[in-house]
């Protein structure tokens, strides 16, 4: 018989990036008594990179108690590249809180996360957040949310979803706009109990749990995290793990834990609807089913959208390898990528024949975060330019991923943006001129058209533009368009960069190095101001003479250099170039460092294996 566990509610908070999910969770923590004001902000953003960048990268679980009911909350990422984390989080919940910025309104990722929630028939509560912004337009944004709901579903009853207006930073929420009596976030918690259904289960079925996340403890080993669908379990219960190949792996649970706030607490028993943490399981992956050994029955595995971008990973080929990092070998890099694939359901990894690896994921930003995490762990590696994963449709025609691109910028820059995007095969869908002198433009653009464009966009808009995108789907191949039109300045020898040598060459282009930087043959030290690569010597020193005439010596004055970030370097490189990443440095080099070998391949018209 189907029953419901009324003592539990499982919800996910979904929104576009920077719409206030983690800040709202902080308010829920404080007003439910889990945390105090002295515990800091953005408690759920526990990772160092998350705190530095102010974004959520991986979905995280927590729990609060409200009026005798336990509310399990999943804080999901808002960036499109981490959509796999959203899909993984939605597998554990029965409803969602959809956050929408009161000024920006629904953006591409809002559509993506809401569509995934509606496909799973999850209950929805809408929260219009940041109503304290000077440019807030909550009533218009609510109408845009209603339009989005109707566009994604034919069910008109969705227009009756509960709606709240909130200021997450101040921790207030109300069903009325600008309610003077709004003093806390309690109405939202009451709505969760009333409108989010309790988890249902079959009381005749034995224990079943779907693994939705993995963690690790130095004391307990690997931890499997997921929602219990049916049955209950106690420590030392004999269970079986059903993996992707259908194999049955016996296991014994050594400890059961539940969430209390953002932390774990030990539990003597877990029941249906609980999001629990099982320890004592070594060989387990996300999507596996853990069930009773006497009743082996697999649950449907977690399905996530396929990757759209691939990137080459290899050991560091630079002559400077080994100076900064400790993890240098291909075997170490492969082991690290395998661990990443275990806990990140949206990426895939492949071993190539030439001691390199192909990593497939959702976007270049997701790849950059993986590389950033690895460099902080002491790895040295080289990575290639992101490549789009093409498909063939049922008629055998080539298709490619396309993105919904939304641009918000001052009207004076709109012409430049339209011209640039048209060269990248973008098709405009809509344009709105706003009263504040800004313009909103919506495009459909091939995913490959966005690789390396973000920095140029910021330059074109003088930093005043906002660009957001999410995967739209696959469409027929749009045709070729020009890659980076400028060449590279390539160093022709090893040594140390000298101020005089750089100064003499500044008219050739923009440099990435400063005096004192070590350089080597094949390293890309700058961007040329015209097509084609140029070999040069930045280590050149001034010839010494005994001539000492007034005004004869020239003063060396160099143009200030801004070092490239990892994301900028990934967007800059061409197919025959690599980004060298170490714990302290980001450099760019040719895949073939030796200039003579590069010239031989060019003269013969032969494409080496590393460039295919």
C-alpha positions in Angstrom: 0.0 0.0 0.0 1.2 3.5 -0.9 1.8 5.7 2.1 3.4 9.0 2.9 6.0 10.0 5.5 4.4 13.2 6.8 7.4 13.9 9.1 9.7 14.7 6.1 9.8 17.1 3.2 12.5 17.0 0.5 13.0 20.2 -1.6 15.6 21.7 -3.9 16.3 25.4 -4.4 16.8 26.1 -8.1 17.5 29.3 -9.9 19.9 31.0 -12.4 23.4 31.9 -11.1 23.5 34.8 -8.6 19.8 34.9 -7.9 20.3 34.3 -4.2 19.9 30.5 -3.5 22.7 30.1 -1.0 21.8 33.4 0.8 18.2 32.2 1.1 19.5 28.9 2.6 21.5 30.9 5.2 18.2 32.7 6.2 16.4 29.3 6.5 19.3 28.0 8.7 19.2 31.0 11.1 15.5 31.3 11.5 15.0 27.6 12.0 17.6 27.6 14.8 20.3 25.6 13.1 22.8 28.4 12.9 23.3 31.7 14.6 24.4 35.1 13.1 28.0 34.5 14.1 28.4 31.5 11.8 29.1 33.5 8.8 27.5 33.8 5.3 27.1 31.4 2.4 27.5 28.4 4.7 26.7 25.9 1.9 29.4 27.3 -0.3 32.0 25.2 1.5 34.6 24.9 -1.2 37.5 27.4 -1.6 36.7 28.1 -5.3 33.0 28.5 -4.5 33.8 31.2 -1.9 36.3 33.0 -4.1 34.0 33.1 -7.1 30.7 33.5 -5.3 29.0 30.7 -7.1 27.8 27.2 -6.2 29.6 24.5 -8.1 28.3 21.2 -6.6 24.8 20.5 -5.2 24.9 20.1 -1.4 22.4 18.7 1.1 21.3 20.1 4.5 18.3 19.7 6.8 16.3 21.9 9.1 13.4 21.2 11.5 10.2 23.2 11.3 7.1 22.6 13.4 8.1 19.0 14.0 8.8 18.2 10.3 12.3 17.6 8.9 12.9 19.6 5.7 15.8 18.3 3.6 17.1 21.1 1.4 19.4 20.7 -1.7 21.2 23.9 -2.7 21.9 23.5 -6.5 24.3 25.3 -8.8 22.9 28.1 -11.0 25.6 28.0 -13.8 24.6 26.2 -17.0 27.8 24.2 -17.0 26.9 22.4 -13.8 23.4 21.3 -15.0 24.4 17.7 -14.1 24.5 18.7 -10.5 20.9 20.0 -10.7 19.6 16.8 -12.4 21.3 14.8 -9.7 19.8 16.9 -6.9 16.3 16.7 -8.4 16.4 12.9 -8.1 16.1 13.2 -4.3 13.2 15.7 -3.9 9.4 16.0 -4.2 9.3 19.7 -4.9 11.3 22.8 -5.7 11.6 26.5 -4.7 12.1 28.4 -7.9 14.0 31.7 -7.2 13.9 34.5 -9.6 15.7 37.9 -9.4 13.2 40.7 -9.1 15.2 42.8 -11.6 16.7 40.3 -14.1 13.7 38.0 -14.3 13.9 34.4 -15.8 17.2 33.8 -17.5 18.4 30.8 -19.6 19.3 28.6 -16.7 15.9 29.4 -15.0 14.3 27.8 -18.0 16.6 24.8 -17.8 16.1 24.0 -14.2 12.4 24.6 -14.3 12.0 22.4 -17.3 13.8 19.5 -15.5 11.6 20.0 -12.4 8.4 19.9 -14.5 9.5 16.8 -16.4 9.7 15.1 -13.0 6.3 16.4 -12.0 7.7 18.2 -8.9 5.6 20.7 -7.0 6.8 24.3 -7.5 6.9 27.3 -5.1 7.9 30.6 -6.8 10.0 33.2 -4.9 10.7 36.6 -6.4 13.9 37.5 -4.6 15.9 40.7 -4.2 12.8 42.9 -4.1 15.0 45.6 -2.4 17.0 46.3 -5.6 16.6 49.8 -7.0 15.8 48.4 -10.4 13.4 45.7 -9.1 10.2 45.0 -11.2 8.6 42.1 -9.3 5.2 42.3 -10.9 6.6 42.1 -14.4 9.0 39.4 -13.4 6.1 37.3 -12.0 4.3 37.6 -15.3 7.4 36.4 -17.1 7.6 33.4 -14.8 3.9 32.6 -15.5 4.7 32.8 -19.3 7.6 30.5 -18.8 5.5 28.0 -16.8 2.9 27.9 -19.6 5.6 27.6 -22.3 7.1 24.6 -20.6 3.8 22.9 -19.6 0.3 22.9 -20.9 -1.1 22.5 -17.3 -2.8 25.9 -16.6 -3.1 24.9 -12.9 0.6 25.8 -12.6 -0.6 29.5 -12.6 -1.9 28.8 -9.1 1.5 28.0 -7.6 2.3 29.7 -4.4 4.2 33.0 -4.9 6.3 34.8 -2.4 8.3 38.1 -2.5 11.6 37.9 -0.6 14.7 39.8 0.5 17.0 36.8 1.2 19.8 39.0 2.6 17.5 40.4 5.2 15.7 37.1 5.8 12.2 38.3 5.1 9.5 36.8 2.9 5.8 37.5 2.3 2.9 36.6 0.0 2.3 40.3 -0.4 4.6 42.7 -2.2 6.1 45.4 0.0 4.3 43.9 3.1 5.2 46.1 6.1 4.4 43.2 8.4 7.1 40.9 6.8 9.7 40.3 9.5 10.9 36.8 8.8 10.9 33.9 6.4 8.4 31.7 8.3 5.6 32.0 5.6 7.9 30.2 3.1 8.6 27.4 5.6 4.8 27.0 6.3 4.2 26.9 2.5 6.8 24.1 2.2 4.8 22.0 4.7 1.5 22.8 3.0 2.3 22.6 -0.7 5.3 20.2 -1.1 4.0 16.6 -0.9 5.5 14.3 1.7 7.7 11.4 0.2 5.6 8.4 -0.7 6.6 4.8 -0.3 5.2 1.3 -0.6 5.0 -0.3 2.9 5.2 -3.8 1.4 8.5 -3.2 -0.4 11.8 -3.9 1.4 14.8 -1.4 1.6 15.6 0.5 -1.6 17.9 3.5 -2.0 19.1 5.4 -5.1 22.7 6.7 -4.8 22.6 10.4 -5.8 25.9 11.7 -4.4 29.3 10.4 -3.1 31.5 11.8 -0.4 34.6 10.6 1.5 35.6 10.5 5.2 39.1 9.9 6.5 37.6 7.7 9.2 34.7 6.0 7.5 35.9 5.7 3.9 33.6 6.2 0.9 30.1 7.6 1.8 27.0 6.9 -0.4 24.3 9.6 -0.2 20.8 9.2 -1.5 17.1 9.1 -0.8 15.5 6.0 0.7 12.6 5.1 -1.6 11.2 2.1 0.3 11.8 0.3 3.5 14.1 1.0 6.4 17.6 0.0 7.5 19.7 -0.2 10.6 23.5 -0.5 11.1 25.0 -3.9 10.1 22.0 -4.6 7.8 23.0 -7.0 4.9 22.5 -5.1 1.7 23.4 -5.4 -2.0 24.6 -2.7 -4.4 23.4 -3.0 -8.0 25.9 -1.2 -10.3 25.5 0.1 -13.9 26.4 -3.4 -15.3 23.7 -5.1 -13.2 26.3 -6.8 -10.9 25.3 -7.4 -7.3 27.9 -6.3 -4.8 27.3 -7.5 -1.2 27.9 -4.9 1.5 27.4 -4.3 5.2 26.5 -0.9 6.4 28.8 0.2 9.3 27.1 3.5 10.1 23.9 5.4 9.2 23.9 9.2 9.2 21.3 11.9 8.5 21.7 15.6 7.9 21.3 18.1 10.7 22.0 21.5 9.2 24.9 21.1 6.9 26.5 18.4 9.0 25.9 14.7 9.6 24.5 13.1 12.8 24.4 9.3 13.5 21.0 7.6 13.3 20.0 4.2 14.8 17.5 3.7 11.9 16.6 5.4 8.6 13.1 5.4 7.1 11.4 6.0 3.7 12.0 9.6 2.5 15.1 10.2 4.5 18.2 11.5 2.6 20.8 9.4 4.3 24.5 8.8 4.3 25.7 5.2 4.3 29.2 4.2 5.2 31.1 0.9 4.7 30.6 0.9 0.9 33.8 0.9 -1.2 32.7 0.1 -4.8 29.7 2.3 -5.5 28.8 4.9 -8.1 26.2 7.6 -8.5 23.0 6.0 -10.0 23.5 2.6 -8.3 20.7 1.1 -6.3 21.3 -0.2 -2.7 18.6 -2.7 -1.7 17.9 -5.7 0.6 19.9 -8.8 -0.2 16.7 -10.9 -0.1 14.8 -8.6 -2.5 17.1 -7.4 -5.2 15.3 -4.9 -7.4 17.0 -2.0 -9.2 15.6 1.5 -9.4 15.8 3.6 -12.6 19.2 5.2 -12.9 19.8 8.9 -12.8 19.7 10.3 -16.4 21.6 13.4 -17.2 22.0 15.2 -20.6 24.9 14.1 -22.6 28.2 16.2 -22.7 28.5 18.8 -25.5 32.2 19.7 -25.1 35.4 17.7 -25.0 38.9 18.7 -23.9 42.3 17.1 -24.2 44.3 16.5 -20.9 47.9 15.4 -20.8 51.0 15.5 -18.6 53.0 18.7 -18.7 55.2 18.7 -21.9 57.1 21.9 -20.9 60.8 22.0 -20.1 59.8 23.7 -16.9 57.8 20.7 -15.7 58.3 19.6 -12.2 59.4 22.9 -10.7 56.1 23.7 -8.9 53.9 20.6 -8.8 54.2 17.2 -7.2 51.6 15.3 -9.2 53.3 15.0 -12.6 52.7 11.6 -14.3 50.0 10.6 -16.7 49.0 7.8 -14.3 48.4 10.3 -11.5 46.3 12.5 -13.8 44.2 9.5 -15.0 43.5 8.4 -11.4 42.4 11.9 -10.5 40.1 12.1 -13.5 38.6 8.8 -12.6 37.8 10.0 -9.1 36.2 13.1 -10.7 34.0 11.1 -13.0 32.8 9.0 -10.0 31.3 12.0 -8.2 30.4 14.1 -11.2 27.7 12.4 -13.3 27.8 15.0 -16.1 31.4 14.3 -17.3 32.9 11.3 -19.2 36.6 10.4 -19.5 38.4 8.4 -22.2 42.0 7.2 -22.5 43.7 8.0 -25.8 46.5 5.9 -27.4 49.1 8.6 -27.1 49.2 8.9 -23.3 46.6 11.7 -23.3 43.0 11.8 -22.1 39.7 13.2 -23.4 37.4 14.7 -20.8 33.8 15.4 -21.9 31.5 17.8 -20.1 28.9 20.6 -20.4 31.1 23.6 -21.1 34.5 25.2 -20.9 33.8 26.8 -17.5 33.1 23.3 -16.0 36.4 22.1 -17.5 38.2 25.1 -16.1 36.9 24.4 -12.6 38.1 20.8 -12.8 41.6 22.0 -13.9 41.6 24.7 -11.1 40.9 22.1 -8.5 43.6 19.8 -9.8 46.3 22.6 -9.8 45.5 23.4 -6.2 46.1 19.7 -5.4 49.6 19.9 -6.8 49.0 18.7 -10.4 50.9 19.9 -13.4 49.2 19.3 -16.8 48.5 20.6 -20.2 45.0 21.0 -21.7 43.8 21.7 -25.2 41.2 23.9 -26.8 37.6 22.9 -26.1 36.0 20.9 -28.9 32.3 20.6 -29.6 30.9 17.1 -29.7 28.9 16.8 -33.0 26.2 14.2 -33.6 24.5 12.7 -36.7 20.7 12.7 -36.9 18.6 9.8 -38.0 19.1 10.9 -41.7 22.9 10.9 -41.2 23.3 14.7 -41.3 25.7 16.4 -39.0 24.2 18.3 -36.1 25.7 20.5 -33.4 24.7 21.8 -30.0 23.2 25.3 -29.9 22.7 27.7 -27.0 20.0 30.1 -25.9 22.0 33.3 -25.4 20.6 36.3 -23.5 22.5 39.6 -23.6 21.8 42.7 -21.5 24.0 45.7 -22.4 23.9 49.5 -22.9 22.2 50.3 -26.2 25.3 52.0 -27.6 27.2 48.7 -27.8 24.4 46.6 -29.3 25.5 47.2 -32.9 29.0 45.9 -32.2 27.6 42.8 -30.5 25.2 42.0 -33.3 27.9 42.3 -35.9 30.3 40.0 -34.0 27.6 37.4 -33.2 26.4 37.3 -36.8 29.9 36.2 -37.8 29.6 33.4 -35.3 26.3 32.2 -36.9 24.0 33.5 -34.2 20.4 34.1 -35.1 18.5 36.8 -33.2 15.2 35.7 -31.7 14.1 38.8 -29.8 15.2 42.3 -28.8 13.7 44.7 -26.2 14.8 48.3 -25.6 14.5 49.1 -21.9 13.7 52.5 -20.3 17.1 52.7 -18.6 19.0 52.9 -21.8 19.8 49.2 -21.9 18.8 46.6 -24.4 18.0 42.9 -24.0 18.8 40.6 -27.0 18.1 36.9 -27.3 20.0 34.7 -29.8 20.3 31.1 -30.8 24.0 30.5 -31.3 26.2 27.4 -32.0 28.0 26.4 -28.8 31.3 26.6 -30.6 30.5 30.3 -31.2 30.8 31.1 -27.5 34.2 29.5 -27.0 36.6 32.4 -26.4 33.9 35.0 -26.8 33.2 36.0 -23.2 36.4 38.1 -22.8 35.8 39.9 -26.1 32.2 40.6 -25.0 33.4 42.3 -21.8 35.8 44.3 -23.9 33.2 45.3 -26.5 30.8 46.4 -23.7 33.5 48.1 -21.5 32.5 45.7 -18.8 28.8 46.9 -18.7 27.4 43.9 -20.5 25.8 40.7 -19.0 25.8 37.5 -20.9 24.0 34.3 -20.0 23.5 31.1 -22.0 22.2 27.5 -21.6 21.9 24.5 -23.9 19.0 24.8 -26.3 19.4 21.5 -28.1 20.9 20.1 -31.3 20.4 21.7 -34.8 21.9 21.1 -38.2 25.5 22.2 -38.6 25.6 25.9 -39.2 28.8 26.0 -41.3 32.3 27.3 -40.6 33.2 30.7 -39.3 36.6 32.3 -38.7 38.6 31.4 -35.7 40.9 33.9 -33.9 42.1 36.2 -36.7 45.4 37.1 -34.9 48.5 35.0 -34.7 50.7 34.1 -31.8 54.1 35.4 -30.7 56.2 32.2 -30.2 59.5 32.2 -28.3 62.4 30.5 -30.2 64.7 29.7 -27.4 65.0 29.0 -23.7 66.0 31.6 -21.2 64.7 34.4 -19.1 62.6 37.3 -20.5 64.5 40.6 -20.5 62.9 44.1 -20.4 65.0 45.3 -23.4 64.1 42.3 -25.5 60.4 42.7 -24.8 60.6 46.5 -25.4 62.2 46.0 -28.8 59.3 43.7 -29.8 56.3 45.5 -28.4 55.2 46.7 -31.8 54.6 43.1 -32.9 51.7 42.6 -30.6 50.5 42.2 -27.0 52.7 40.3 -24.6 51.7 37.9 -21.8 55.1 37.8 -20.0 57.1 40.3 -17.9 60.8 40.7 -17.4 62.3 37.8 -15.3 59.8 35.2 -16.4 61.4 31.9 -17.6 60.6 31.1 -21.2 61.3 28.1 -23.5 61.2 27.2 -27.1 57.6 26.8 -28.3 56.1 28.9 -25.5 53.5 31.5 -26.7 54.6 34.8 -25.1 52.0 37.1 -26.7 49.3 37.7 -29.3 50.5 39.0 -32.6 48.7 42.0 -34.1 48.2 40.3 -37.5 47.6 36.9 -38.9 50.2 34.1 -38.7 52.6 33.1 -36.0 55.9 34.9 -35.4 59.1 33.5 -33.9 60.9 36.0 -31.7 63.5 36.2 -28.9 62.3 38.0 -25.8 65.6 37.1 -24.0 67.7 39.4 -26.1 69.9 41.9 -24.2 71.4 45.1 -25.3 74.9 44.9 -26.8 77.5 46.5 -24.5 79.7 49.3 -26.0 82.0 51.8 -24.5 80.0 54.7 -26.1 78.7 57.0 -23.5 77.0 59.9 -25.3 74.3 62.1 -23.8 70.9 61.1 -25.1 72.2 58.0 -26.8 70.9 55.4 -24.3 67.1 54.9 -24.7 64.9 54.5 -21.6 63.0 51.2 -21.5 59.3 51.7 -20.8 57.1 48.7 -21.1 53.4 48.5 -21.5 51.7 47.0 -18.4 50.9 43.3 -18.8 47.9 41.6 -17.2 48.5 38.0 -16.7 46.0 35.6 -18.3 43.6 33.7 -16.1 43.0 30.0 -16.8 39.6 30.7 -18.4 41.1 33.4 -20.6 43.9 31.1 -21.7 41.5 28.3 -22.6 39.4 30.7 -24.7 42.5 32.1 -26.4 44.3 29.0 -27.7 43.9 27.5 -31.2 43.9 23.8 -32.1 47.7 23.5 -32.3 48.2 25.1 -28.9 48.0 24.0 -25.3 47.6 25.7 -21.9 50.3 24.7 -19.4 48.8 24.7 -15.9 50.9 24.4 -12.7 50.1 25.2 -9.1 51.5 28.7 -9.5 51.6 29.5 -13.3 49.4 29.5 -16.4 51.4 29.5 -19.7 50.5 28.8 -23.3 52.6 26.7 -25.7 52.5 25.0 -29.0 51.7 21.3 -29.1 54.9 20.8 -31.0 57.6 22.8 -29.1 60.4 22.4 -31.6 60.2 25.1 -34.3 62.1 22.9 -36.8 59.6 20.1 -36.4 56.7 22.4 -36.8 58.2 23.8 -40.0 58.7 20.3 -41.4 55.1 19.4 -40.8 53.9 22.7 -42.4 56.1 22.3 -45.5 54.9 18.7 -46.0 51.3 19.6 -45.4 51.1 16.7 -42.9 48.8 16.9 -39.8 50.6 15.2 -36.8 48.6 12.9 -34.6 48.6 15.3 -31.7 46.7 17.9 -33.8 44.0 15.6 -35.1 
